[in-house]
């Protein structure tokens, strides 16, 4: 578990640092926005799994999305600092629209009839079928928390 947690932290930190470096070098928010949208959508998908975190002194259970989604606030702050509140709000709206589109395509994918030889429809539906319910519940929290973070940071 510790190895996976360290790997998870390295991947998230590396992508965030890459986005911040890119934004500084090219004076554009596009990579940060792309990473932000990816992290938000991935958070919706992996949120269906509850995991046990053991970080030495503290043990707790949370969704697998906990580490991914928490970084979105850092990305919001980076965009806010370098490009301003207007660009940050645009990024939040893009991510919100992308979440809706992703959930619609997941729902359509579940609804399509499976090929006769493919025997994983039930598993596919069971795992990804939870995503729309989690996403719907999280959209209000997403809009409020991300916009509040952008407002407070600016």
C-alpha positions in Angstrom: 0.0 0.0 0.0 2.8 2.4 0.9 4.5 1.9 -2.5 1.2 2.6 -4.4 0.6 5.7 -2.2 4.1 7.0 -3.0 3.7 6.3 -6.7 0.3 8.0 -6.7 1.8 11.1 -5.0 4.7 11.2 -7.4 2.4 11.0 -10.5 0.1 13.7 -9.2 3.0 15.9 -8.1 4.8 15.5 -11.4 1.8 16.3 -13.5 1.0 19.4 -11.4 4.7 20.6 -11.6 4.7 20.0 -15.3 1.5 22.0 -15.7 3.0 24.9 -13.6 6.3 24.8 -15.5 4.4 24.9 -18.8 2.2 27.8 -17.7 5.3 29.7 -16.6 7.3 29.0 -19.7 4.6 29.4 -22.4 2.3 31.9 -20.5 -0.7 29.7 -21.3 -3.1 27.8 -19.0 -4.0 25.1 -21.6 -2.0 22.2 -20.1 -3.1 23.0 -16.6 -6.7 23.2 -17.8 -6.3 19.8 -19.6 -4.8 18.2 -16.5 -7.4 19.7 -14.3 -10.2 18.4 -16.5 -8.5 15.0 -16.6 -8.2 14.9 -12.8 -11.8 15.9 -12.3 -13.1 13.2 -14.7 -10.8 10.6 -13.3 -12.0 11.5 -9.8 -15.6 10.8 -10.8 -14.7 7.4 -12.2 -12.4 6.1 -9.4 -14.6 7.6 -6.6 -16.6 4.3 -6.8 -13.8 2.5 -5.0 -13.4 2.9 -1.2 -9.8 2.3 -0.1 -8.0 2.1 3.2 -5.2 4.7 3.6 -2.4 3.9 6.1 0.0 6.7 6.3 1.8 5.6 9.5 0.2 7.4 12.4 -3.2 7.7 10.7 -5.4 5.1 9.1 -8.7 6.0 7.3 -11.0 5.0 4.6 -11.9 7.2 1.7 -12.6 7.1 -2.0 -9.7 6.4 -4.4 -10.4 9.9 -5.8 -9.3 11.6 -2.6 -5.7 12.1 -3.7 -6.6 13.0 -7.3 -9.4 15.5 -6.5 -7.5 17.3 -3.8 -4.9 18.4 -6.3 -7.5 20.2 -8.4 -7.5 22.9 -5.8 -3.8 23.4 -6.2 -4.3 23.6 -10.0 -7.1 26.1 -9.5 -4.8 28.3 -7.4 -2.0 28.1 -9.9 -4.3 29.2 -12.7 -5.8 31.9 -10.5 -2.3 33.3 -9.6 -0.9 33.2 -13.1 -3.9 34.0 -15.2 -6.6 35.5 -12.9 -10.0 34.8 -11.7 -11.7 34.9 -15.1 -9.5 32.2 -16.5 -10.0 30.1 -13.4 -13.8 30.4 -13.7 -13.5 29.4 -17.3 -11.5 26.3 -16.3 -14.1 25.3 -13.7 -16.9 25.6 -16.3 -14.9 23.6 -18.9 -14.4 20.8 -16.2 -18.1 20.9 -15.3 -19.2 20.5 -18.9 -16.6 17.8 -19.4 -18.0 15.9 -16.4 -21.5 16.0 -17.8 -20.3 14.8 -21.3 -18.2 12.0 -19.7 -21.2 10.8 -17.6 -23.5 10.9 -20.7 -21.0 8.7 -22.7 -20.6 6.3 -19.8 -24.4 6.0 -19.5 -24.6 5.4 -23.3 -21.8 2.8 -23.2 -23.6 0.9 -20.4 -26.9 1.1 -22.3 -25.5 -0.3 -25.6 -26.0 -4.0 -26.1 -22.9 -6.0 -25.4 -21.5 -8.4 -28.0 -22.6 -12.0 -27.5 -19.0 -13.1 -26.8 -18.3 -10.4 -24.2 -19.3 -11.6 -20.8 -18.3 -8.6 -18.7 -21.4 -6.4 -19.2 -22.6 -6.9 -15.6 -19.2 -6.0 -14.1 -18.9 -3.0 -16.5 -22.4 -1.8 -15.5 -21.8 -2.4 -11.8 -18.6 -0.4 -11.7 -19.3 2.4 -14.1 -23.0 2.5 -13.4 -22.3 4.0 -10.0 -20.4 6.9 -11.6 -23.4 8.9 -12.7 -24.9 8.8 -9.2 -21.6 9.8 -7.6 -21.1 12.5 -10.2 -24.6 14.0 -9.8 -24.1 14.1 -6.0 -20.7 15.7 -6.5 -21.5 18.3 -9.1 -23.1 20.7 -6.6 -20.2 20.3 -4.2 -17.7 20.7 -7.1 -19.3 24.0 -8.4 -19.5 25.5 -4.9 -16.1 24.3 -3.6 -14.1 25.2 -6.7 -15.7 28.6 -7.2 -15.3 29.4 -3.5 -11.7 28.4 -3.7 -11.1 30.6 -6.7 -12.9 33.5 -5.1 -11.0 33.2 -1.8 -7.7 32.7 -3.5 -8.1 35.8 -5.7 
